[in-house]
Every structure is written in structure tokens, then in C-alpha cells.
Amino acid sequence: MAEKEEIIETFDEEGNKVSFELIDIVTVDDIEYALLIPQEKDEDIEEGEILVMRLKKDGDEYTFEVIEDDEEFNKIAQYIEELEDETED
């Protein structure tokens, strides 16, 4: 049986509704990050590219934050690569 896709809908900076498929949530240094695949074509994102966004909990709701710090992003990317290597073994 195929896994059910979990689609997340949110709004971008211009107020446009955007949809993502939630692949996974990982925790690095006690911060949660969502691994997402855009559902609509975007000229800035290559097909099959996975986006990583910081999750911020506000009451019962989550918001997505862009990771602008290169060091933080590189740490998460390295963690994800290590996870992929472990699952390939």
C-alpha cells in the first residue's frame, strides 16, 4: 500500500497560496525542520528539489521560516545526507 501524501498549504510573502508535500520533519539542535517538495512549478526551484524550512510552533499552529543562515543550512544539509547514507546501508 502506498503512503498517503501529506499536503501542506501556506502563503508566501506576496499572499499567494502555495502547496507542498511534507516528506519528513527532522530535529537538529532541538529545532524542527520540514522537508518539503513544492506542488506547483516554480522557476526558482528545480524539479525534484527538496526545500528545507524551519518550523516555528505558535500555539497549535506551525509556521515555516526560510533558513537564511548558511551555517545553519549547511548543518541541516549534512544531517540529512548522513540520514540518507544510513538508510542506504
PAPA-345028 format. One line per field, with one value per residue: residue number from 1; x, y, z of N, C-alpha, C, O in turn. Coordinates in steps of 0.2 Angstrom, whole numbers, plus 5000, padded with zeros to 4 digits. Each point is the difference from the previous one (the first is absolute). Layout:
REM PAPA-345028
num	(NUM:...) $
nu	(X:...) $
nv	(Y:...) $
nw	(Z:...) $
cau	(X:...) $
cav	(Y:...) $
caw	(Z:...) $
cu	(X:...) $
cv	(Y:...) $
cw	(Z:...) $
ou	(X:...) $
ov	(Y:...) $
ow	(Z:...) $
//
This chain:
REM PAPA-345028
num	(1:2:3:4:5:6:7:8:9:10:11:12:13:14:15:16:17:18:19:20:21:22:23:24:25:26:27:28:29:30:31:32:33:34:35:36:37:38:39:40:41:42:43:44:45:46:47:48:49:50:51:52:53:54:55:56:57:58:59:60:61:62:63:64:65:66:67:68:69:70:71:72:73:74:75:76:77:78:79:80:81:82:83:84:85:86:87:88:89) $
nu	(5004:4994:5010:4995:4996:5010:4989:5010:4992:5006:5004:4998:5010:5000:5004:5010:4990:5004:5003:4998:5009:4992:5010:5003:5000:5006:5005:4999:5007:4996:5006:4989:5002:4996:4997:5004:4989:5008:4991:5004:4995:5010:4997:4994:4990:5010:4999:4990:4999:5009:4990:5007:4992:5004:5002:4990:5004:4991:5004:4989:5004:4998:5010:4997:5008:4999:5004:5000:4997:5008:5003:4994:5001:5008:4998:4994:5005:5006:4994:4997:5008:5001:4993:5002:5008:4996:4995:5009:5002) $
nv	(4994:5004:5003:5001:5003:5003:5002:5004:5003:5004:5007:5003:5001:4992:4992:4999:4998:4997:4995:4996:4995:4996:5005:5010:4993:5010:4991:5011:4993:4989:4998:5005:4990:5009:4989:5009:4996:5006:5005:5009:5000:4996:5010:5003:4995:4996:4998:5000:5010:4997:5001:5008:4995:5011:4992:5006:4997:4998:4998:5003:5010:4996:5003:5004:4994:5010:4992:5007:4994:5007:5008:5009:5009:5007:5008:5009:5008:5007:5008:5009:5008:5006:5009:5009:5007:5007:5009:5007:5005) $
nw	(5000:4992:5000:5010:4989:5003:4999:4997:5007:4991:5008:4990:4997:4991:5007:4995:4995:5010:4990:5010:4994:5007:4999:5003:5009:4997:5006:4999:5006:5000:4991:5002:4996:4995:5000:4994:4998:4995:5004:5005:4990:5001:4997:5009:4996:5004:4989:5006:4996:5006:5003:5002:5006:5001:5007:4996:5010:4994:5010:4996:5001:4989:5005:4990:5003:4996:4994:5008:5009:4996:5008:5001:4993:5001:5008:4997:4995:5007:5005:4994:4999:5009:5000:4993:5005:5008:4995:4999:5010) $
cau	(4996:5004:4999:4996:5003:4998:5001:4999:4999:5002:5000:5007:5001:4995:4993:4998:4999:5005:4999:5006:4999:5004:5004:5002:5002:5006:5002:5007:5002:4994:4996:4997:5000:4996:5002:4995:5001:4994:4995:4999:5007:5003:5006:5005:5001:5000:4996:5003:5004:4997:5001:5001:4998:4999:4993:5000:4993:4996:4994:4999:5001:5007:5002:5007:5005:5006:5007:5005:5007:5003:5003:4994:4998:5005:4999:4994:5001:5005:4996:4995:5005:5002:4994:5000:5005:4998:4995:5002:5004) $
cav	(5006:5006:5005:5005:5006:5006:5006:5006:5007:5006:5006:5003:5007:5005:4998:4994:4993:4995:4993:4995:4994:5000:4993:4998:5006:4998:5005:5001:5005:5002:5004:4996:5002:4996:4998:5001:5000:5005:4997:5004:5002:5007:5001:5000:4994:4995:4994:4994:5003:5000:5007:4999:5006:4999:5000:5004:4998:5006:4997:4993:5001:5000:5004:4998:5005:4999:4999:5005:4999:4994:4995:4996:4996:4995:4995:4996:4997:4994:4995:4997:4995:4995:4995:4997:4995:4995:4996:4997:4994) $
caw	(5000:4999:5006:4998:5000:5004:4997:5004:4996:5003:4996:4999:5002:4996:5002:4995:5003:4997:5003:5000:5003:5006:5000:5007:5005:5004:5006:5000:5005:5003:4995:4995:4993:4995:4993:4996:4993:4997:4996:4994:4996:5002:4995:5004:5003:4995:5001:5005:5005:5006:5004:5007:5004:5008:5003:5006:5003:5003:5003:4997:4993:4998:4994:4996:5000:4995:5003:4997:5003:4996:5004:5003:4994:4999:5006:4999:4993:5002:5004:4995:4996:5005:5001:4994:5000:5005:4997:4994:5003) $
cu	(5004:4998:4996:5004:4997:5001:4999:4999:5001:5000:5007:5000:4995:4993:4997:5000:5005:4999:5007:4998:5005:5003:5001:5001:5006:5002:5007:5001:4993:4995:4997:5001:4996:5003:4994:5001:4994:4996:4999:5007:5002:5007:5006:5002:5000:4995:5003:5004:4996:5002:5000:4998:4999:4993:5000:4993:4998:4993:4999:5002:5008:5000:5006:5004:5006:5007:5004:5007:5003:5003:4994:4998:5005:5000:4994:5001:5005:4996:4996:5005:5002:4994:4999:5005:4999:4994:5002:5004:4995) $
cv	(5006:5005:5006:5007:5005:5006:5006:5006:5005:5006:5003:5007:5004:4998:4995:4994:4996:4993:4996:4993:4999:4993:4998:5006:4997:5005:5000:5006:5003:5004:4995:5003:4996:4999:5000:5000:5005:4996:5004:5001:5007:5001:5000:4993:4994:4994:4995:5003:5000:5006:4998:5007:4998:5000:5004:4998:5007:4998:4993:5001:5000:5005:4998:5007:4998:5000:5005:5000:4994:4995:4995:4995:4994:4994:4995:4995:4994:4995:4996:4995:4994:4995:4996:4994:4994:4995:4996:4994:4994) $
cw	(5000:5006:4997:5001:5005:4997:5005:4996:5005:4996:4999:5002:4996:5002:4995:5004:4996:5004:5000:5003:5006:4999:5007:5004:5004:5005:5000:5005:5003:4996:4995:4993:4995:4994:4996:4992:4998:4996:4993:4997:5002:4996:5005:5003:4994:5002:5004:5006:5006:5004:5007:5003:5007:5002:5006:5003:5003:5003:4997:4993:4999:4995:4997:5000:4995:5004:4996:5002:4997:5005:5003:4994:4999:5005:4998:4994:5002:5004:4996:4996:5004:5001:4993:5000:5004:4997:4994:5002:5001) $
ou	(5005:4995:5001:5004:4994:5006:4995:5003:4998:4998:5004:4995:4998:4995:4994:5005:5000:4998:5003:4995:5006:4997:5000:5001:4999:4998:5004:4997:4999:4996:5004:4999:5000:5003:4996:5006:4994:5002:4998:5005:4996:5004:5006:5006:4996:4999:5006:5002:4994:5005:4997:5003:4998:4996:5005:4995:5003:4996:5005:4999:5004:4996:5004:4998:5002:5000:5002:5004:4998:4999:5001:4998:4998:5001:5001:4998:4999:5001:5000:4997:5000:5001:4999:4998:5001:5000:4997:5001:5003) $
ov	(5001:5000:5002:5001:5000:5002:5000:5001:5001:4999:4999:5003:5006:5003:4998:4998:4999:5000:5001:5000:5002:4995:4994:5006:4994:5006:4995:5005:5006:5003:4996:5006:4994:5005:4996:5001:4999:4996:4997:5001:5004:4995:4999:5000:5000:4999:4998:4997:5002:5002:4995:5005:4995:5004:4999:5001:5003:5000:4996:4995:5002:5001:4997:5005:4995:5004:4998:5002:4995:4994:4994:4994:4995:4994:4994:4995:4994:4994:4994:4994:4995:4994:4994:4995:4994:4994:4995:4995:4995) $
ow	(5004:5002:4994:5005:5001:4999:5003:4995:5006:4994:5005:5002:5003:4997:5001:5004:4994:5006:4995:5003:4999:5000:5001:4997:5003:4999:5001:5000:5001:5003:4997:4999:5001:4997:5001:4998:5001:4996:4995:5004:5001:5000:4997:5004:4996:5006:4999:5004:5000:5000:5002:4998:5003:4997:5005:4996:5004:4996:5000:4996:5005:4995:5004:4998:5000:5005:4995:4996:5000:4998:5000:5001:4999:4998:5001:5000:4997:4999:5001:4999:4997:5000:5001:4997:4998:5001:4998:4996:5003) $
//
